[in-house]
Amino acid sequence: MGILTTAGCRIRQAVLRAGRARRPERQTVEEGTGAVFSAAQLLRQNRLKKPMIVSAPADAPVRERVVHALTEGNLPWASWEYAGDGPTEEAAEELRLAWAKEACDSFLVIGGAGALDLVKIAAALAGERGRALMSLVGVGKLRRRPAPVVAVPTAAGSGVESLAWAAFADRSGQSFVIEDRALVPPFLIQDPELLADVPRPVLAGEAADGICLAVEAYLSGFADDGARATAADALRAYLSGLEPCWNTGGTPAERSALMTASRLAGEAASQAGTGYARMLARGLCRVSDVRFSDACAVLLPLVMEKYGKDARPRLDALAGLAGIEGGAPALIGRLRQLWFRIGLPDRLSPVEDGLLKEAGELAAAAADRRCACPVVWTAAECGALLRSAMRNTTESE
């Protein structure tokens, strides 16, 4: 991309971030085996008297533990069932109305990325007192603090429990993002026992998302030394905890490492932002039925390679901090080997060329506004990279 166009992108990115606190809200973190039973104490210490428990049917055993803790702590509660079909505008509005009807003062969400995003959005709606959800879309649009959220992740890896943004789909299926540092849940319970029985595809997919967050936060031009250190710590923790958890369920220490990796990735990305891999994945998911986690896994190594010399010094440094000898090429190779070992794809099922062009345009526009990537790419370059991520039609599925 030309010098003037690149300069224009950098100016837009700087203006967008001007005036915003770059660091996310601090979290109170309860961690360790059995931490889920501290829910009532955590709520009482923060003067919260009636949470709305949000969980999917698959997380019923964890919900029972939370309910037991609240009952033992003499705290009333209400509940709402998450259908598990992704955060939507309609579901967020329904949840906010149920929360108000039950006279709750907080949310307690049990689950993975979808449930956590849904509750973050509903909490924002509750805090805004009547504003329409679409008026909150964008960066820094919240006027009031969201209702308090206690996050209890049961599928760590994606970083969503500490991210300063949340995605949802409108009634037509189009995806939107709300970004504000106040969206970070103020309370987090990390209990490694809750990861023991996570299905392997869920574990792998969320971890691919989180590793993408960590690497792209490290490469971001908005990252300071603190954000890069956090991102490197996250990557190192993923590399130590992910495979054992995928292979055998992991020890409590290995599951704790994975939960910590997820939280740190979210913290780093909330401060520094992300890059082309996630923007391309998001654009591709807008126009096709490709899974976001699969897209992140395939696109991240391709993006790292395409950055070339513009990102090589930082990638070399990140490889060293992650304990990988051989610099950027070895780091890229390590990620590809990891995806193979945990069942993630190296290429995506073919998508119509016209849709790839559209996805490239969406990714380029979003990155131009939001992402201080090592280089700036045109929509055509984004589309070409997406085409390189597709399997040949002659290849076996």
N, C-alpha and C positions, 0 to 999 in steps of 0.2 A: 504494500500500500504506500502511496506517496507521502512525502514528509509533511505537507500541509494537511492532508487528511488525517494522518496520524496525530499531528499536533491538535487538530480540532477534537479528536476523540479524547485525548488526554485532558483537554480543557473541560469538556463535558463531564468526564468522570470526576475531576477535581471539584467542579461546581456542585455536582450531585452530593458529594460527600462533605462539602463545606458546612460548618455549623453543626455537624452531628458528632456526638460522642463516639469515638471509634471503638472503645472497649464495651463489650456487652455488660449487662447487669451481673453483679456477683450472685452466685448461687450458694445456698446452704445445702451441703451434701451430707447425707447420712449414708454410710457405706459399711459393708461387711456382711458376713453370713447372718441371716436373721434380721437384717436392717428393716425389712418390710413391716416387722412388728412394732417399729418405732413410730408408725404413722400417727397414732393418736397423740403421743407426746410431742411430735413435731408440730402438729396443728395447734395444740394447746399453748405451746411456747410462743407461738406467733399470733395468739388471740383469734384463731379461726375456730368457729363453733359448729359449722355444719357444711361438710363438703358434699359435692355431687360426684359420686363415683362413676367413672366412665370406663367401660371395658367391653371387650368382645366375648362371645361365648367361649372361644378357645382359651381365654384367660380366666375362666371360672375358678380354677384352683387358687390362683393368686388373689382373686377377688375375695374368696372365702377367708384367706389369711388376713386381708386388710379389714374386712368386716369384723372378724374376731377381735382384732386389735382395737378397733373403734368401739365395739361393744364393751370390751374390758375397760376401756378408758372412759366409758359413759358419755360418748359423743354421738349425737344423732347424725344421720346421713340420709341421702337420697341416692338413687341410682338411675343410670341411663345406659341402654345397650347400644354399643357401636356395631353397626352391621358389617364392618370390615371391607366395604367396597370403595375405600378411599375418601378423603375429606372433600365434601361438596358444599356448595352455597346453601342448599336446602337443609342438609344435615346440621350445619353450623347454626342456622337460624332456629331450627327445632330444638337443638340442645340449649341454646341461650334462653329460649322461652321456658323450657322445662326447669332450668336452673332458677329462673326468676319465680316461677310458680311455686316451687318448693322452698322458696326463701333461703336459698343456700348463700354462703358467703365465699365459697372457694370451689375449685375443681380438684379432684384426685384422679388422675388418668393412669390406667394400667394398660400397657400394650407396646406396640411397635410404632414405626414412623407415621402410619396413617392415623392412628388414634391420637398420637401426640400432636400432630399438625391440626387435626380437627379441634381439639380442646384449646390449643393456643388461639385459634381463630374465634371460637366461641367466647373465650375469655376476653379477647379484644372487643367483641361486640358487647359483652356485658359491661365492660368499662366505659364504652362510648355512649351508652344510654340512648339508643334509638337511631343512631346513624346507620345508614345502609352499608352493607358489607363492601359493595363495589367502591364506595367513597374512601375506603381504607387501602385500596390497592396502590402499590408503589412504595416509595421510600419515605419514612418519617412522617406518615400521615396520621398517626395516633395523637389525639389531643389529651387523652386521659390514660391513666395506668390501667392495664387489664386487670380483671379479677385474678386473685392469687391462684397459682397452679402448683400442685404437688405432682411431679412426674415420677412414675414407677415403671421404668423400661423393662420389658420382658424379651426384647430382641435387640440387643445392643449392636452398634456398628455404624448406623447412619448419621450419628451426631445430632439428630433432630432435637434431642432433649436439652441441648445447650445452644441451638442456633437462634439467631436474631431474625429469622424469617419463617414463614409458613406458606405452603402452596395449597390451593384448592381448585376445584373445577366448578364452573357455573352450570346452569341447567342445560346448556347446549354441549357441555363437555369440554369447553375451552378452559385452559389452565391459567391461573393468575397467582401472583405472589404478593404478600404483604411483608414489608421489611421494616423493622423497628427494634431497637435494642431492648425495649420494654417487653418484647415477646418472649424473651428468654425466661423459662419457668423459674421462679425464685427458689423453689424447693425441689430437691432431687434425692430420690432414694435408690441407691445402687446395691442390690442384693444379688450376689453371684449365684445363689441357688436358683434364681428365676431363669437363668440361661441354660440350665442343665438339660432341658428337653426341647430346646428350640429346634424346629425342623431345619435340616441342613440347607435347603435352598433359601430359606429366610435368612439364616445366619450369613451365608455367602453373599447374598444380594445386598444386605444392609452394610456389610463390611466393605464391599466394593464402592458403595456410595461414600462411606466415611473416609476410605483411603484417598478417593478422588478429592474430597474436601481438603484433607491434610496436605496433599501434594500441591494442589492449586493455590491454597493459602500461602504455602511457603514461596511459591513463584510470583505471587502478586506484588505489584509495585507499591501497593498500599501497606504491605507488611513491614513492621518495624522488627527490631531484634527480638522483642518479647513474643510477637506473634510467630516468628520463624522458629523460635525455640519451642513454643507450644506445639506447632505443627510437626516438628521433628520428633518430639516426645510421643506424639500421637502415632506417627508412622512406626516408630520403634516398638511401641506397645502392640500395635496391630500385628506386626511381624512375629512377635513373641507369643501372642495369645490366640491368634485366629486359627491356625492349622490344628493345634491340639483340641480346641473347642469343636472344630468341624469333624475331626477324626473320631474322637472318643467322648466328647462332651466336656473334656477338660477338667482340671482340678479347680478348686475354689480360687486359687491364686491366678490361674490362667484365665478363668472367666472374669475375675476382677480386672485383669490387665486389659481384656477386650472392652469392658465397660468404661474403663478409664480412657482407653484410646478413643472411644466414641465421643465421650465428653470433651476431651481435649481438641479433637478435630472440629467439633462444633464451635468451641471457643475461638480457635484460630481463624476459622472461616468467617465467624461473626465480626471479627476485627478487620481481617484483611480482604475478605471477599473470595470469589472463586474465579474460574477461567473458562477457556473455550471448551474443555471436555464436558463440563456440566451444561454449558449453554447449548452445545451441539446436541447433547443427550435430551435436554428439555425441548429443543426445537423438533427433534425427531419424534419424540413422544406426542407432540402436538399434532403431528400429521399422520401418524401410524400407530399400530398397536405394539410396537417394540417396548419391552420392559425397560424402565429407566435404569435399573441396576445393571442389566446386561449392556446397555448402551454405554454407561460409565466405564465398565470393565474393558470393553473393546476400544473405546475412544481415548482413554487416558494415555496408554502407551503411544498411540499414533500421534496424539497432540504433542507429547513430550519429544518425540522424534522430529516432528515438523518444526518445532521451535528452533532446533539446531543450535548454532553457536550463540544465539541470543539468550538462551536459557542454560547453556552448558555449565558456566561457573556455579550457578545456584544448584543445579541438579547434581553436580559433582560434590558440592558441600553437603547436600541433603543425603546423598548416598553414604558419605563418610559418617555423618551423624547417626544414620540408621545402622551402622556397622557393616556396610557393604563395600568391599574392596572393588576397585575398577571403575568408579565414577558413574556418570550418567548411563552409559550403555549397560553396565552391570545392574543398575537399579531398574531400568526398563525391563531387562531380561528377568530379573527376580520377580517383578510383578506379573509378567506373563506366565512364568512357571507357577506362581501362586494361584492365578486364575485357573490354570489347567488342573492343579491338584484339588481345588475345591469345586470343580464342576462348572466353572463359568466359561462362556464362549470366547473364542478369539476372533470371530467374525459374526456379523448379524445376517439374518435372513434378508434376501433382496427386497428393496423398497423401490417403487416406481420413481423414475428419474425426475419427473416433475415435482413429486413430493420431496425428494432430496433437495432440489433447488429451493423449494419453499422453506424447508427446515434450515438450510444454510442461510437464507435471508433473515429468518427469525433469530438465529444464533448470532449472526454478525451484528444485527441491530441491538440485541440485548447486551452483547459484550462491549460494543462501542460506548454504551451508556454507563455500564456498571463495572466492568472488569479491567483492571490495570494489568493486562497480560504482558509477557515479555515482548511480543510483537502484536501489531494490529493486522487482522486479515480481512479481506473483502468477502462479500457474500459468495462470490464465485469460488474463492479459495476454501471457504467453509463447505460449500457443496461438494467440491472435489474431494475433500478429506472424508466426508460422509460416504461418498461413492467407494473410496478405498476401504471403508469398514465393512462393506457388504460382501457376502459370499458370492462367488461366481455361480451362475444358474446351473452349471454342470457339476458343481460340488455336491456331495452327499449332504443331506440334512441330518 
